[in-house]
């Protein structure tokens, strides 16, 4: 764990890896916790240096916000999500995400062992939306992004994440959750059409029977088949775009 200075305070971040291209990992809404650290370690084992920042640093430390219940129990998981999660998400405006993203990238580039200037970004749940916005904000730097069980990409808001697509140059991998109320088949089709229209190198798929949150082994939403598929496809994406 390291501490990153930002205007107004500091944020914890987990780092993993010896040497290789840099990868930024955006957590899901549950927060920075052992599950995210295990995921960072696995990605690092492919030959990358991974930074997973505590993006909710303004609301408290990672320990302060960590769940105190077993999220593998559906009722406990539901209770946790009604305990201020939505408010924390709402506080991260596009402007804040861009400013913080610049700090995360600067920190990642400064980590020992990071090679090259191109980076990969992977995001989970709403972290996928953050990855999308960062790729649009720093198109010359972000070479690849993964978005997994990410909803809310297509909305009616003027600052919808969909509006960022034309500014992206990164290769995009999206593993959508099946039967996800926050990401309907119609919304997925709109997202795919936008990627196609922008000429973006992309691969998207709906993972069968995979619920929202399928990559998170510490929750009731975990699906091993979907999680393992996500690792295989993410590794192929990063190896293809960052190790050329």
Rosetta blueprint (number, residue, H / E / L):
1 X L
2 X E
3 X E
4 X E
5 X E
6 X E
7 X L
8 X L
9 X E
10 X E
11 X E
12 X E
13 X E
14 X E
15 X E
16 X E
17 X L
18 X L
19 X L
20 X E
21 X E
22 X E
23 X E
24 X E
25 X E
26 X E
27 X L
28 X L
29 X L
30 X L
31 X L
32 X L
33 X L
34 X H
35 X H
36 X H
37 X H
38 X H
39 X H
40 X H
41 X H
42 X H
43 X H
44 X H
45 X L
46 X L
47 X L
48 X E
49 X E
50 X E
51 X E
52 X E
53 X E
54 X L
55 X L
56 X L
57 X H
58 X H
59 X H
60 X L
61 X L
62 X H
63 X H
64 X H
65 X H
66 X L
67 X L
68 X L
69 X L
70 X L
71 X L
72 X L
73 X L
74 X H
75 X H
76 X H
77 X H
78 X H
79 X H
80 X H
81 X H
82 X L
83 X L
84 X L
85 X H
86 X H
87 X H
88 X H
89 X H
90 X H
91 X H
92 X L
93 X L
94 X H
95 X H
96 X H
97 X H
98 X H
99 X H
100 X H
101 X H
102 X H
103 X H
104 X H
105 X H
106 X H
107 X H
108 X H
109 X H
110 X L
111 X L
112 X L
113 X L
114 X E
115 X E
116 X E
117 X E
118 X E
119 X E
120 X E
121 X E
122 X E
123 X E
124 X E
125 X L
126 X H
127 X H
128 X H
129 X H
130 X H
131 X H
132 X H
133 X H
134 X H
135 X H
136 X H
137 X H
138 X L
139 X L
140 X L
141 X L
142 X E
143 X E
144 X E
145 X E
146 X E
147 X E
148 X E
149 X L
150 X L
151 X L
152 X L
153 X L
154 X L
155 X L
156 X L
157 X L
158 X L
159 X L
160 X L
161 X H
162 X H
163 X H
164 X H
165 X H
166 X H
167 X H
168 X L
169 X L
170 X L
171 X E
172 X E
173 X E
174 X E
175 X E
176 X E
177 X E
178 X L
179 X L
180 X L
181 X L
182 X L
183 X L
184 X L
185 X H
186 X H
187 X H
188 X H
189 X H
190 X H
191 X H
192 X H
193 X H
194 X H
195 X H
196 X H
197 X H
198 X L
199 X L
200 X L
201 X L
202 X E
203 X E
204 X E
205 X E
206 X E
207 X E
208 X L
209 X L
210 X L
211 X L
212 X L
213 X L
214 X L
215 X L
216 X L
217 X L
218 X L
219 X L
220 X L
221 X L
222 X L
223 X L
224 X H
225 X H
226 X H
227 X H
228 X H
229 X H
230 X H
231 X H
232 X H
233 X H
234 X H
235 X H
236 X H
237 X H
238 X H
239 X H
240 X H
241 X H
242 X H
243 X L
244 X L
